[in-house]
Amino acid sequence: MSTSNKIFAAVLIAGITAYMSGFIAESVVHSEELEKDAVVIATNTEASGGDAGAAKASGPESIDALLAQADLESGAKAAKICATCHSFDKGGPNKTGPNLWNIVGRARGSEAGFSYSKGVTEMGGNWDYDSLNHFLYKPKDFIKGTKMTYAGMKKTQDRANVIAWLRSLADTPAALPEVTAAPAEEAPASDVPAEDAPASEEAPAE
């Protein structure tokens, strides 16, 4: 066989070998598209139970149960930050903010001689414990457009102390809110049937 024929035969054999290798590989390994992903990665919503609303509700915790035992001295100290804008004594002057004597239970926007924001005058109502708690927590969230520049008091006990102290600034302090006690848990019923329970021994007759 001539050299040229040998070269041609070698090329032909190599081509046939490559073709057969591809055919065999395709027969063994199928590249069909899967109907579902092989690996499913849970999203944040799925991992958290799918309810973003289950997150902690916004807003302050109630202070009602803390008021009766609140520390008035601590409240007075915490309220010093307010003294720049408010006076607290009876008949005291309005400053950047209104005088706060007798504030608990007072009608909103009613301090004589003070120019209130539109948000306060439109809200109306009285400054009860709940509204004072919300206002101290985040003033700008509770009253839109308020002139109050204070960012807010985040600690529940601090708010209770301050509001309890403000309550004391009155000739006749407002009544404390009623606190409903949580219902007591019932003791679990006995698993022993009544007929199987041991009878109590009778006291011997004298």
KOLLUM-989261 format. One line per field, with one value per atom (N, C-alpha, C): atom name; z, y, x; residue in one letter. Coordinates in Angstrom, 2 decimals. Layout:
// KOLLUM-989261
site	c(CA	...)
w	c(Z	...)
v	c(Y	...)
u	c(X	...)
code	c(a	...)
END
This chain:
// KOLLUM-989261
site	c(N	CA	C	N	CA	C	N	CA	C	N	CA	C	N	CA	C	N	CA	C	N	CA	C	N	CA	C	N	CA	C	N	CA	C	N	CA	C	N	CA	C	N	CA	C	N	CA	C	N	CA	C	N	CA	C	N	CA	C	N	CA	C	N	CA	C	N	CA	C	N	CA	C	N	CA	C	N	CA	C	N	CA	C	N	CA	C	N	CA	C	N	CA	C	N	CA	C	N	CA	C	N	CA	C	N	CA	C	N	CA	C	N	CA	C	N	CA	C	N	CA	C	N	CA	C	N	CA	C	N	CA	C	N	CA	C	N	CA	C	N	CA	C	N	CA	C	N	CA	C	N	CA	C	N	CA	C	N	CA	C	N	CA	C	N	CA	C	N	CA	C	N	CA	C	N	CA	C	N	CA	C	N	CA	C	N	CA	C	N	CA	C	N	CA	C	N	CA	C	N	CA	C	N	CA	C	N	CA	C	N	CA	C	N	CA	C	N	CA	C	N	CA	C	N	CA	C	N	CA	C	N	CA	C	N	CA	C	N	CA	C	N	CA	C	N	CA	C	N	CA	C	N	CA	C	N	CA	C	N	CA	C	N	CA	C	N	CA	C	N	CA	C	N	CA	C	N	CA	C	N	CA	C	N	CA	C	N	CA	C	N	CA	C	N	CA	C	N	CA	C	N	CA	C	N	CA	C	N	CA	C	N	CA	C	N	CA	C	N	CA	C	N	CA	C	N	CA	C	N	CA	C	N	CA	C	N	CA	C	N	CA	C	N	CA	C	N	CA	C	N	CA	C	N	CA	C	N	CA	C	N	CA	C	N	CA	C	N	CA	C	N	CA	C	N	CA	C	N	CA	C	N	CA	C	N	CA	C	N	CA	C	N	CA	C	N	CA	C	N	CA	C	N	CA	C	N	CA	C	N	CA	C	N	CA	C	N	CA	C	N	CA	C	N	CA	C	N	CA	C	N	CA	C	N	CA	C	N	CA	C	N	CA	C	N	CA	C	N	CA	C	N	CA	C	N	CA	C	N	CA	C	N	CA	C	N	CA	C	N	CA	C	N	CA	C	N	CA	C	N	CA	C	N	CA	C	N	CA	C	N	CA	C	N	CA	C	N	CA	C	N	CA	C	N	CA	C	N	CA	C	N	CA	C	N	CA	C	N	CA	C	N	CA	C	N	CA	C	N	CA	C	N	CA	C	N	CA	C	N	CA	C	N	CA	C	N	CA	C	N	CA	C	N	CA	C	N	CA	C	N	CA	C	N	CA	C	N	CA	C	N	CA	C	N	CA	C	N	CA	C	N	CA	C	N	CA	C	N	CA	C	N	CA	C	N	CA	C	N	CA	C	N	CA	C	N	CA	C	N	CA	C	N	CA	C	N	CA	C	N	CA	C	N	CA	C	N	CA	C	N	CA	C	N	CA	C	N	CA	C	N	CA	C	N	CA	C	N	CA	C	N	CA	C	N	CA	C	N	CA	C	N	CA	C	N	CA	C	N	CA	C	N	CA	C	N	CA	C	N	CA	C	N	CA	C	N	CA	C	N	CA	C	N	CA	C	N	CA	C	N	CA	C	N	CA	C	N	CA	C	N	CA	C	N	CA	C	N	CA	C)
w	c(0.00	0.00	0.00	-0.89	-1.00	0.24	0.36	1.52	1.51	0.36	0.28	0.68	0.28	0.65	2.16	2.76	4.21	4.96	4.46	5.11	4.98	3.81	3.59	4.48	4.62	5.45	6.92	7.37	8.76	9.07	8.14	8.33	8.36	7.47	7.40	8.68	9.19	10.43	11.61	11.65	12.74	12.72	11.51	11.40	11.84	11.41	11.80	13.31	13.91	15.37	16.12	15.66	16.33	16.23	15.04	14.85	15.77	15.84	16.67	18.15	18.58	19.99	20.37	19.49	19.77	19.81	18.90	18.85	20.11	20.56	21.77	23.00	23.09	24.25	24.32	23.16	23.14	23.52	23.16	23.48	24.98	25.62	27.04	27.91	27.58	28.38	27.66	28.25	27.66	28.21	27.36	27.80	27.79	28.22	28.22	29.27	28.99	29.91	31.04	32.29	33.44	33.56	34.01	34.20	35.40	36.45	37.65	37.97	38.69	39.10	40.02	39.82	40.66	42.09	42.27	43.61	43.75	44.77	45.01	46.18	45.95	47.00	47.53	48.83	49.44	49.49	49.18	49.26	50.70	50.95	52.31	52.80	51.90	52.29	52.70	51.90	52.21	53.51	53.69	54.88	56.13	56.03	57.21	57.41	56.67	56.85	55.88	55.01	53.97	54.44	55.65	56.14	56.65	55.79	56.22	57.30	57.34	58.34	59.73	59.82	61.13	61.90	61.26	61.97	63.10	64.02	65.18	64.76	65.33	64.99	65.44	64.62	64.96	66.02	66.74	67.76	69.14	70.12	71.47	72.25	73.23	74.15	75.12	75.61	76.55	77.86	78.48	79.77	80.92	80.63	81.65	82.91	82.73	83.88	84.65	84.07	84.71	85.48	85.22	85.77	87.29	87.86	89.31	90.09	89.53	90.21	89.55	88.76	88.04	89.02	88.62	89.43	89.04	89.88	89.56	89.52	90.39	90.39	89.08	88.62	87.34	86.20	86.33	85.30	85.23	86.39	86.42	85.79	86.05	85.47	83.95	83.50	82.06	81.34	82.05	81.43	81.33	81.93	81.86	80.41	79.55	78.14	77.50	78.11	77.57	78.05	79.09	79.72	78.79	77.76	76.82	76.09	75.82	75.02	75.83	77.06	77.84	79.27	79.86	81.31	81.93	83.23	83.87	85.06	85.56	86.75	86.41	87.41	87.21	86.83	85.74	85.26	84.56	84.30	83.64	82.20	81.64	80.28	79.19	78.06	76.87	76.31	75.80	75.15	73.69	73.19	71.85	71.82	72.97	73.16	74.26	74.41	75.43	76.84	77.83	79.23	79.45	80.25	80.41	81.76	82.54	83.79	83.46	84.19	84.01	82.59	81.99	80.61	80.49	81.52	81.42	81.55	80.50	80.46	79.83	79.52	78.95	77.47	76.99	75.58	74.75	73.64	72.77	72.15	72.08	71.44	72.23	73.57	74.36	75.24	75.27	76.14	75.58	76.41	75.97	75.57	74.46	74.01	73.21	73.00	72.21	70.82	69.81	68.43	68.05	68.03	67.76	66.26	65.93	64.54	64.09	62.79	62.21	62.58	62.65	62.99	64.36	65.34	66.69	66.74	66.14	66.21	65.46	64.39	63.62	64.31	65.09	65.75	66.84	67.62	68.69	69.76	70.61	71.67	72.84	73.79	74.99	75.05	75.82	76.04	77.13	76.75	77.72	77.75	78.58	78.75	77.46	76.72	75.49	74.44	74.26	73.25	73.66	74.95	75.41	75.19	75.42	75.20	73.74	72.82	71.40	70.96	71.50	71.12	71.57	72.81	73.30	72.55	72.09	71.37	70.04	69.23	67.95	67.65	68.09	67.91	66.47	65.53	64.14	63.49	64.02	63.50	64.05	65.29	65.91	65.42	65.26	64.76	63.56	62.40	61.19	61.20	60.93	60.88	62.23	63.29	64.61	64.64	65.49	65.65	66.55	67.19	68.10	67.31	67.74	67.04	67.72	68.88	69.63	68.85	68.76	67.95	68.58	69.91	70.56	71.68	72.57	73.74	73.53	73.32	72.91	74.07	75.24	76.36	77.03	77.13	77.68	79.12	79.93	81.33	81.46	80.62	80.64	80.33	79.33	79.00	80.14	80.78	81.92	83.06	83.33	84.41	84.11	82.88	82.51	82.56	82.02	81.98	83.38	84.22	85.61	86.34	86.04	86.64	86.13	84.83	84.27	84.91	85.20	85.86	87.22	87.90	89.23	89.18	88.00	87.86	87.64	88.67	88.59	90.00	90.15	91.45	91.82	90.83	91.04	89.92	90.21	89.16	88.58	87.30	86.61	87.19	87.14	87.62	86.76	87.39	86.65	85.83	84.71	83.88	84.58	84.33	84.89	84.11	84.85	84.22	84.46	83.40	83.50	83.66	84.75	85.01	84.03	83.62	82.69	83.40	82.72	83.36	83.79	84.99	85.52	84.72	84.51	83.78	84.66	84.08	84.84	85.02	86.23	86.50	85.66	85.12	84.29	85.09	84.47	85.14	85.44	86.53	86.91	85.93	85.64	84.72	85.40	86.73	87.46	87.47	86.96	86.99	88.41	88.56	89.90	90.66	89.95	90.66	91.13	90.47	90.85	91.91	92.20	93.17	94.55	95.39	96.75	97.56	98.28	99.09	100.34	100.80	102.01	103.23	104.18	105.37	106.29	106.84	107.75	109.10	109.72	111.06	112.04	112.95	113.92	114.80	115.09	115.94	117.35	118.02	119.40	120.33)
v	c(-1.19	0.00	1.23	2.15	3.36	4.23	5.17	6.07	6.91	7.40	8.24	7.47	6.17	5.36	5.12	4.95	4.74	5.99	7.13	8.38	8.53	8.25	8.36	7.39	6.16	5.15	5.58	6.17	6.60	7.71	8.66	9.76	9.23	8.27	7.69	6.96	6.18	5.41	6.38	7.46	8.43	9.10	9.42	10.06	9.14	7.84	6.87	6.69	6.64	6.46	7.62	8.85	10.04	10.05	9.67	9.65	8.63	7.42	6.36	6.73	7.40	7.81	8.78	9.75	10.71	10.06	9.11	8.42	7.61	6.91	6.08	6.97	8.08	8.97	9.54	9.90	10.48	9.46	8.17	7.11	6.83	6.95	6.63	7.78	9.03	10.21	11.02	11.11	11.87	13.29	14.27	15.67	16.26	15.43	15.91	16.99	17.98	19.09	18.61	18.90	18.48	19.33	18.69	19.43	20.35	19.94	20.74	20.86	21.91	22.09	20.95	20.49	19.41	19.87	21.09	21.65	22.88	22.90	24.02	24.83	26.11	26.99	27.80	27.67	28.39	29.87	30.67	32.12	32.56	33.81	34.34	34.24	34.47	34.41	33.01	31.99	30.61	30.19	30.56	30.14	30.74	31.89	32.56	32.25	31.29	30.92	31.63	32.48	33.11	34.26	34.73	35.82	36.94	37.92	39.05	39.84	39.78	40.52	39.93	38.72	38.11	38.73	39.63	40.31	41.14	41.51	42.26	43.53	43.68	44.86	46.12	47.17	48.42	49.14	50.06	50.83	50.47	51.33	51.11	50.07	49.48	48.59	49.43	48.85	49.56	49.82	50.95	51.30	51.17	50.81	50.82	50.04	48.86	48.03	48.54	49.48	49.98	51.28	51.97	53.30	53.32	52.36	52.37	52.25	51.53	51.33	52.11	53.09	53.86	54.68	54.94	55.70	57.18	57.99	59.40	60.17	59.82	60.51	60.27	59.02	58.72	59.42	59.53	60.23	61.70	62.32	63.74	63.95	63.03	63.15	62.97	61.98	61.73	62.88	63.60	64.69	65.97	65.99	67.20	67.57	66.55	66.83	67.67	67.64	68.39	69.84	70.12	71.45	72.56	72.23	73.26	73.87	73.06	73.51	73.67	73.13	73.16	73.62	74.24	74.49	73.52	73.24	72.22	72.76	73.94	74.45	75.07	75.13	75.69	77.17	77.53	78.91	79.27	78.26	78.51	78.97	79.58	80.14	79.07	79.38	78.56	78.91	77.91	78.13	77.72	76.99	76.43	75.46	74.81	73.95	74.50	73.99	74.51	74.08	74.80	74.41	73.06	72.19	70.82	70.56	71.60	71.39	70.84	69.80	69.20	68.66	68.12	67.64	66.35	65.48	64.19	64.44	64.13	64.34	65.66	66.52	67.83	67.69	68.58	68.57	68.97	68.30	68.63	70.01	70.76	72.06	73.11	72.94	73.84	74.81	74.74	75.65	77.07	77.95	79.34	80.01	80.72	81.51	80.76	79.45	78.71	78.41	78.59	78.34	76.90	76.06	74.64	74.37	73.24	72.80	72.37	72.37	71.98	70.54	69.68	68.28	68.11	68.91	68.81	69.32	70.47	71.05	70.19	69.55	68.71	67.36	66.90	65.61	65.68	66.75	66.87	65.81	65.64	64.64	65.10	64.20	64.50	63.72	64.25	63.56	62.51	61.31	60.22	59.46	58.43	57.70	57.04	56.48	55.78	56.74	57.88	58.83	59.46	59.74	60.26	59.22	57.95	56.87	56.81	56.88	56.86	58.10	59.25	60.49	60.51	60.08	60.05	59.01	57.94	56.89	57.40	58.02	58.61	59.78	60.99	62.14	62.36	62.31	62.62	61.55	60.32	59.28	59.43	59.89	60.00	61.22	62.34	63.57	64.08	63.94	64.40	65.93	66.44	67.87	68.53	67.72	68.29	69.15	70.17	71.01	70.34	69.26	68.54	67.99	68.35	67.88	66.68	66.29	65.16	63.86	63.03	61.81	60.75	60.67	59.67	58.94	58.36	57.62	56.15	55.32	53.94	52.97	53.23	52.30	52.47	51.36	51.39	51.89	51.41	51.83	53.32	53.85	55.30	56.11	55.68	56.39	56.32	55.16	55.02	55.95	56.05	56.91	58.38	58.80	60.21	60.55	59.69	59.98	59.94	59.03	59.00	60.29	60.79	62.05	63.22	63.25	64.29	64.24	63.05	62.89	63.58	63.55	64.16	65.68	66.26	67.72	68.22	68.16	68.57	68.75	69.64	69.78	68.49	67.87	66.58	65.64	64.81	63.91	63.02	62.76	61.89	60.48	59.78	58.40	57.51	56.54	55.59	54.67	54.19	53.29	51.96	51.37	50.06	49.01	48.13	47.07	45.75	45.10	43.81	42.71	41.98	40.88	39.76	39.11	37.98	36.84	36.15	35.05	33.94	33.42	32.34	31.07	30.34	29.08	28.02	27.29	26.23	25.06	24.47	23.31	22.14	21.34	20.20	19.22	18.67	17.70	16.43	15.79	14.55	13.45	12.62	11.50	10.31	10.36	9.22	9.32	8.33	8.36	8.48	9.12	9.37	8.08	7.02	5.78	5.08	5.42	4.78	5.56	6.80	7.62	7.06	7.07	6.51	7.37	6.70	7.41	7.92	9.10	9.67	8.89	8.73	7.97	8.80	8.16	8.86	9.01	10.15	10.36	9.45	8.86	7.94	8.68	8.00	8.62	8.69	9.77	9.93	9.34)
u	c(0.87	0.00	0.90	0.49	1.30	1.12	2.06	2.03	0.77	0.35	-0.84	-2.09	-2.13	-3.28	-3.32	-2.13	-2.07	-2.59	-2.21	-2.65	-4.16	-4.67	-6.12	-6.89	-6.37	-7.03	-7.02	-5.91	-5.81	-6.82	-6.94	-7.89	-9.32	-9.62	-10.96	-11.31	-10.35	-10.58	-10.80	-10.02	-10.15	-11.52	-11.99	-13.31	-14.41	-14.32	-15.34	-15.35	-14.14	-14.02	-14.66	-14.41	-14.97	-16.49	-17.00	-18.44	-19.11	-18.54	-19.10	-19.04	-17.97	-17.84	-18.94	-19.21	-20.28	-21.64	-21.87	-23.15	-23.39	-22.34	-22.46	-22.70	-21.97	-22.11	-23.51	-24.07	-25.41	-26.46	-26.18	-27.12	-27.14	-25.99	-25.87	-26.36	-25.99	-26.32	-27.40	-28.59	-29.67	-29.64	-29.87	-29.86	-31.25	-32.28	-33.65	-33.82	-34.65	-34.90	-35.80	-35.42	-36.20	-37.45	-38.57	-39.80	-39.72	-38.97	-38.80	-37.32	-36.96	-35.58	-35.17	-33.95	-33.46	-33.27	-32.86	-32.65	-33.52	-34.38	-35.26	-34.72	-34.46	-33.95	-35.10	-35.34	-36.46	-36.16	-37.17	-37.01	-37.17	-36.85	-36.99	-38.42	-39.38	-40.79	-41.17	-40.70	-41.03	-40.38	-39.11	-38.39	-38.99	-39.60	-40.14	-41.62	-42.13	-43.52	-44.45	-43.89	-44.69	-45.55	-45.35	-46.19	-45.32	-45.07	-44.24	-44.93	-46.26	-47.00	-46.88	-46.28	-46.11	-44.98	-44.25	-43.17	-43.74	-42.90	-43.33	-44.06	-45.22	-46.01	-45.29	-45.43	-44.80	-45.61	-44.97	-45.66	-45.16	-45.45	-44.94	-45.73	-45.07	-45.76	-46.58	-47.66	-48.52	-47.77	-48.08	-47.46	-48.45	-49.69	-50.74	-50.36	-49.78	-49.45	-48.24	-47.50	-46.27	-46.50	-47.60	-47.79	-47.90	-48.61	-48.83	-47.53	-46.55	-45.27	-44.14	-44.47	-43.45	-42.61	-41.38	-40.43	-40.53	-41.18	-41.38	-40.07	-39.15	-37.86	-37.11	-37.12	-36.49	-37.22	-38.53	-39.31	-38.95	-38.76	-38.39	-37.02	-36.10	-34.76	-34.80	-35.57	-35.66	-36.35	-37.24	-37.98	-37.17	-35.98	-35.16	-34.81	-34.76	-34.46	-35.57	-36.77	-37.91	-37.93	-37.14	-37.21	-36.73	-35.98	-35.55	-36.74	-37.75	-38.89	-40.18	-40.22	-41.45	-41.18	-42.18	-42.18	-43.16	-43.01	-43.83	-44.63	-44.30	-44.97	-46.32	-47.18	-48.51	-48.40	-49.03	-48.99	-47.69	-46.85	-45.57	-45.75	-44.72	-44.84	-44.74	-45.30	-45.07	-43.70	-43.01	-41.72	-41.85	-40.89	-41.04	-42.22	-42.45	-43.60	-44.47	-45.70	-46.62	-46.24	-46.75	-46.60	-47.28	-46.66	-47.16	-47.80	-48.08	-48.81	-50.20	-50.60	-51.93	-52.13	-51.06	-51.14	-51.95	-51.89	-52.60	-54.10	-54.82	-56.26	-56.66	-55.69	-56.01	-56.35	-57.23	-57.60	-56.39	-56.18	-55.06	-55.25	-54.16	-54.21	-54.96	-55.04	-55.89	-55.11	-53.79	-53.03	-53.11	-53.61	-53.84	-52.54	-52.58	-51.45	-50.41	-50.61	-49.63	-50.18	-49.32	-49.71	-49.37	-50.38	-50.18	-50.08	-49.47	-49.41	-50.80	-50.99	-52.27	-52.61	-51.57	-51.80	-52.43	-52.00	-52.54	-53.98	-54.22	-55.57	-56.58	-56.16	-57.09	-57.33	-56.38	-56.54	-57.61	-57.61	-58.60	-58.40	-59.41	-59.34	-58.49	-58.28	-57.52	-56.22	-55.29	-54.02	-54.20	-54.64	-54.73	-53.41	-53.36	-52.10	-51.63	-52.57	-52.20	-51.64	-52.28	-51.80	-50.48	-50.29	-48.99	-47.89	-48.23	-47.27	-46.85	-47.82	-47.51	-46.73	-47.11	-46.45	-44.99	-44.73	-43.36	-42.52	-43.17	-42.45	-41.92	-42.78	-42.37	-43.30	-42.94	-43.83	-44.28	-43.34	-43.67	-44.53	-44.52	-45.39	-46.81	-46.91	-48.23	-48.98	-48.29	-48.93	-48.14	-48.69	-48.03	-47.93	-46.74	-46.54	-46.34	-46.12	-45.91	-44.64	-44.65	-43.47	-42.42	-42.81	-41.91	-40.74	-39.53	-38.33	-37.70	-38.19	-37.65	-37.88	-36.84	-36.92	-37.80	-37.80	-38.64	-37.93	-38.71	-38.21	-38.56	-37.56	-37.81	-38.07	-37.51	-37.66	-39.02	-39.74	-41.09	-41.11	-40.17	-40.15	-39.86	-39.00	-38.71	-39.96	-40.73	-41.96	-42.96	-43.05	-43.96	-43.56	-42.26	-41.79	-42.09	-41.82	-42.04	-43.53	-44.37	-45.81	-46.41	-45.92	-46.38	-45.98	-44.79	-44.36	-45.20	-45.48	-46.35	-47.74	-48.22	-49.52	-49.52	-48.38	-48.31	-48.35	-48.14	-48.13	-49.54	-50.35	-51.74	-52.28	-53.26	-53.91	-54.62	-55.25	-55.91	-55.46	-54.45	-53.94	-55.02	-54.92	-55.88	-55.82	-56.94	-57.00	-56.11	-55.52	-54.70	-55.60	-55.11	-55.94	-56.17	-57.33	-57.61	-56.83	-56.20	-55.42	-56.13	-56.51	-57.20	-56.17	-56.31	-55.38	-55.63	-54.55	-54.67	-55.39	-56.31	-57.04	-56.09	-56.35	-55.50	-55.74	-54.66	-54.77	-55.41	-56.36	-57.02	-56.07	-56.13	-55.29	-55.78	-54.87	-55.29	-56.11	-57.15	-58.02	-57.25	-57.60	-56.94	-57.27	-56.26	-56.47	-57.11	-57.24	-57.79	-59.31	-60.03	-61.50	-62.02	-63.17	-63.71	-63.92	-64.41	-64.69	-63.43	-62.27	-61.02	-60.26	-60.70	-59.99	-60.21	-59.17	-59.33	-60.30	-61.20	-62.17	-61.49	-61.93	-61.33	-61.80	-60.90	-61.25	-62.13	-63.15	-64.03	-63.36	-63.61	-63.04	-63.73	-62.99	-63.61	-64.60	-65.71	-66.73	-66.22	-66.53	-66.08	-67.12)
code	c(m	m	m	s	s	s	t	t	t	s	s	s	n	n	n	k	k	k	i	i	i	f	f	f	a	a	a	a	a	a	v	v	v	l	l	l	i	i	i	a	a	a	g	g	g	i	i	i	t	t	t	a	a	a	y	y	y	m	m	m	s	s	s	g	g	g	f	f	f	i	i	i	a	a	a	e	e	e	s	s	s	v	v	v	v	v	v	h	h	h	s	s	s	e	e	e	e	e	e	l	l	l	e	e	e	k	k	k	d	d	d	a	a	a	v	v	v	v	v	v	i	i	i	a	a	a	t	t	t	n	n	n	t	t	t	e	e	e	a	a	a	s	s	s	g	g	g	g	g	g	d	d	d	a	a	a	g	g	g	a	a	a	a	a	a	k	k	k	a	a	a	s	s	s	g	g	g	p	p	p	e	e	e	s	s	s	i	i	i	d	d	d	a	a	a	l	l	l	l	l	l	a	a	a	q	q	q	a	a	a	d	d	d	l	l	l	e	e	e	s	s	s	g	g	g	a	a	a	k	k	k	a	a	a	a	a	a	k	k	k	i	i	i	c	c	c	a	a	a	t	t	t	c	c	c	h	h	h	s	s	s	f	f	f	d	d	d	k	k	k	g	g	g	g	g	g	p	p	p	n	n	n	k	k	k	t	t	t	g	g	g	p	p	p	n	n	n	l	l	l	w	w	w	n	n	n	i	i	i	v	v	v	g	g	g	r	r	r	a	a	a	r	r	r	g	g	g	s	s	s	e	e	e	a	a	a	g	g	g	f	f	f	s	s	s	y	y	y	s	s	s	k	k	k	g	g	g	v	v	v	t	t	t	e	e	e	m	m	m	g	g	g	g	g	g	n	n	n	w	w	w	d	d	d	y	y	y	d	d	d	s	s	s	l	l	l	n	n	n	h	h	h	f	f	f	l	l	l	y	y	y	k	k	k	p	p	p	k	k	k	d	d	d	f	f	f	i	i	i	k	k	k	g	g	g	t	t	t	k	k	k	m	m	m	t	t	t	y	y	y	a	a	a	g	g	g	m	m	m	k	k	k	k	k	k	t	t	t	q	q	q	d	d	d	r	r	r	a	a	a	n	n	n	v	v	v	i	i	i	a	a	a	w	w	w	l	l	l	r	r	r	s	s	s	l	l	l	a	a	a	d	d	d	t	t	t	p	p	p	a	a	a	a	a	a	l	l	l	p	p	p	e	e	e	v	v	v	t	t	t	a	a	a	a	a	a	p	p	p	a	a	a	e	e	e	e	e	e	a	a	a	p	p	p	a	a	a	s	s	s	d	d	d	v	v	v	p	p	p	a	a	a	e	e	e	d	d	d	a	a	a	p	p	p	a	a	a	s	s	s	e	e	e	e	e	e	a	a	a	p	p	p	a	a	a	e	e	e)
END
